[in-house]
Amino acid sequence: MVAVDGLDGSGKSRFAASLAAELSAGGRPASLLHVDDYRRATDFSHLAPEAESTLYYDRYFDFAAVGEALSAWAQGAADGAVIILEGVMLLRAALPSGTPLIVLEVSAAEARRRILARDQAKGRTPEEIVGRIDRRYFPAQARYRVACDPLGHADLVVDNEDWAHPRVERRSDARFAREIAAALDRVLAAG
């Protein structure tokens, strides 16, 4: 199991998909699990910014269900199979002990640019997107970083500001299986 965490817009989905493809190409079955698939229906209308941020952090993602899905996967996984969990605030899920953590880093400006491009393609207005960034995503990430210290727990920290040239900021391969470390080498070299 591997966890890929980071700020909204840091490239977690893209990085996790690349890692899964490299593992599969090397003969190691890999599956992706997305925290975004465990969102709860939540009404944010008419909330003050602080209340919206709190509701987003406390209720929007069902981290207990993510933990249950990880447990179910682990019980039925084929020998040598890898699951890659990607999403925001992953240390709030019940990750099995020893799960290696990858944290992707980007500047707030780059994350904002990517989120705007991504969500406009989904039909959201720039005003709606900026509201989500400023009232939910970034305040929740700030709270998460203080509460859970993902950078302090990370086995691999990647500066992902430039899609084509990800840069390793810190790496410890102690908790990565040999094949996963090799696949990471290929993902990081390919950009």
Buried (B, 14 or more C-beta within 10 A) or exposed (E): BBBBBBBBBBBBBBBBBBBBBBBBEEEBBBBBBBBEEBEEEEEBEEBEEEEBBBBBBEEBBBBEBBBBBBEEBEEEBEEEBBBBBBBBBBBBBBBEEEBBBBBBBBEEEBBBEBBBEBBEEEEBEEEEBBBBBBBBBBBBBEBBBEEBEBBEBBBBBBBBBEEEEBEEBEBEBEBBBEBBBBBBBBBBEEE
